[in-house]
Every structure is written in C-alpha cells, then in structure tokens.
Amino acid sequence: MNRARLFLQSYHPIVHTLILGTVMARAASSMSLPFLAIYLAKHSTMSPGLIGIVIGMGALAGTVGGFIGGTLSDRFGRRVIMLAALFGWGFVFLGFGIVKLPLLFMLLNMLNGLCRSFYEPVSQALMADLTEPAKRLQVFSLRYMAINVGVAVGPLLGAFFATMNGALPFLLTGIIYLIYAVTLYALLIKFGIKQIEGEKKAPVTFRSAWGVIRKDVTFRLYIIGGIIGAIGYSQVMVTLSQYLQLNFVNGVKMFAILMSANAIVVIALQIPLGKWAEKYSPLTAIVVGNLMFALGDVGFAFSHSLTWLIISMAIFTLGEILNYPAANMLIDKLAPEHMRGTYFGAQTLNNIGHFVGPWIGGYLLVAYSGNSLYLGIAFLSVIGSFFYWRGTKRQNTVKIASKMQTF
C-alpha cells in the first residue's frame, strides 16, 4: 500500500492519467490496426504492394503532422492539440469500419497518421513538462510499458472480434477513443491544465521552429537513425502478418500470438532492463537494442515453427525495450526547454521509415522471399547505430566547446 501511494505521489496526476489512457488507447488501436493489412487483403482487390502504400500513407501524413502539432502545442498549449487529435482519431476508426473504396481507406489512414502525430509527441512533451529531469527516463519507460500492456490484450481481442465481423474491431476502437477523449477533457480541466499551459506557452512560430531544427545537425543524425529503425520495425508491425499468412497455416492467429508475446516480454522485462540501461548512456542502450533487432530479424528469416517465431519476437522485443526510451531521452536532452513540443513533434520525421517500410517489405516479400526480406532488414538495423553514434559524438563536442567559451 505504501509503495502504491509513493508511486502515485511521484508523478503529477495528469501524467498518471496519460499513462492510463495510453493503456486504453493502445489496447483499442492494437485490436484493429495490426489487422488492417489482412482486412484489406480479404475485403478489397488490392495487391500486397498497394496495401503497403495505403498503410504507409498514414506514416507519411504523420511525418508532417508531428512537427506542426508539436509547434502548435508550444505556442497554444498541449490540451487543445491532444483533444482535437483524440476526437479526430475516434471518427477515423469509425470510418475504417464503414468505407469500402481504396481511396477512402488511404485518406482515412492519412488522417490516422495525422492524429497520431499530433497526440503522441504532444503527450510526451506534456509528461516531460510535468516531470523533473531526473525522473523523465522512468516516465518514458512507464509510457512504453503502458503501450505494451494495451498491445498485450489488443491483438487477441482483435482476432476474436474479427471472426465475428471484420469491421467490428475498427468500430469498437473508434468508440473507445471518443470515450477516452471526453474523459481526458474532464480530467485536464479538473487538474488545472490551463494554469500549467499558461506557464509553458512560448512565442514559437513555424518559421523559427523550422530554422532551429534545420540547423541542428545532431538532431538530423538522430532522425536518420530513427528512420532506419522505423523501416525495420514496420516489417514486424505490417509485413510480418502477410508473411505469416502466406507461409503458415493459421497465420492470422500466429501473428496475434506474436504481438501479444511482444507486449508480454516488455511488461516482464521493462523494469529490470530499464534499471540496467540507467547505468549506461542512452547511446549504449540504442546500440545494444539495434543488435537485438537484428538478431530477432534473423530469427524471423529462419523460423519454421511458432516456438522459434516466439523466441525471435522475444529477442526483437529486447531491442524495443532498450531503444525507444533511450531515443526519447536523447531528444529530451537535445531540445531547448521552450521548444520541447517542437522537437518531439519533429521526431515524427521517423515516420518516413514507416511510410517506405511497408512498401519495401511488400515488394521484397513478393519479389524475393521472407528470408531475404528479414536478413536485409537485420543488416540495415545494425547500420542505424552509426548515425546515433555520430550524433551523440557531435553533441558532446558542442557541449565541451560551450563550456570552454564560458571560461
């Protein structure tokens, strides 16, 4: 009881609200989005390549939207941007369950990417705003764990509801997002978010924000590393479902089990691995994480049974646990205090990888094989570490030069 009370007192009530909301939202979205490729394959005449493009358009829209949403949140406050994104998200998922035309699916998925790119970086920035620097890595880790608690149950629910009605998971997801939006609005008002925003708002314009981002070489190197990582990650979130469906009996159910295994490993190992990572630099966590990504991809290439696929997913998941909170810490340390929303928003430029990744994966899967696809992606994951290393090395050089100028 005392530990629970201490935990609740360690963070602002709004931080706890966002973490709990993340569990609900991710359970809902993972109940539907991972099955979108399969849903389109069954209910449309799209080829695997076209399905990859339709899904990738969401990431493309998010690439632009993150920077816009983050900058707007720095200027006008986090509350309005987050709530607009959540309400929009709800209606997007309702649309997924209703529309039939490929063009409408593409437009809806672009809106899906836009809403995600508005909500996620702004909510991360708000969590950082309300948390002292020493506890921010813990908050980012808790948020990542919350994501995976939702993902642990979402795919299994999605597979169950999809057997009843292919559109049902999307309709339920839309309803859950709308309920979350209304609840979050009431809680933000109750805990005085308007006063907090009044302290955090800054006179940031799109022109000045883009100027800072454009000149920040370290940030660009981090983004290149993130794009490479996103290309690899999209092969698990999108292409793996098609690969399993083509090569295994009951591929859809296997994919649901793998997604849940992914989340369970995160929940079980996030705390011990997070404590290990705190002993080292964020760069070390990212390099080791990328190595785990590569080993997991090699496992996908050569696995011929569900057991080995689960083992490969577990290894791949170790990469997630180490990589993503550490990447957020690099951005948090790099961003000026008054432009945190802008930097977290611009981090969604990583979505370029999520845009091209499904297309590349769909093409390689059809033209070559799943083996070639995942071996190539394993090699690419290792290369991504180089850009994080260069960025960190440059940032350390800049810090040393700044300290020398002060003396």
Buried (B, 14 or more C-beta within 10 A) or exposed (E): EEEEEEEEEBBBBBBBBBBBBBBBBBBBBBBBBBBBBBBBBEEBEBEBBBBBBBBBBBBBBBBBBBBBBBBBBBBBBBBEBBBBBBBBBBBBBBBBBEBEEBEEBBBBBBBBBBBBBBBBBBBBBBBBBBBEEEBBBBBBBBBBBBBBBBBBBBBBBBBEBBEEEBBBBBBBBBEBBBBBBBBBBEBBEEBEBEEBBEEBBEEBEEEEBBEBBEEBEBBBBBBBBBBBBBBBBBBBBBBBBBBBBEEBEEBBBBBBBBBBBBBBBBBBBBBEBBEBBEEEBBBBBBBBBBBBBBBBBBBBBEBEEBEEBBBBBBBBBBBBBBBBBBBBBBBBEBBEEEBBBBBBBBBBBBBBBBBBBBBBBBBBBBEEBBEEBBBBBBEBBBBBBBBBBBBBEEBEEBEEEEEEEEE
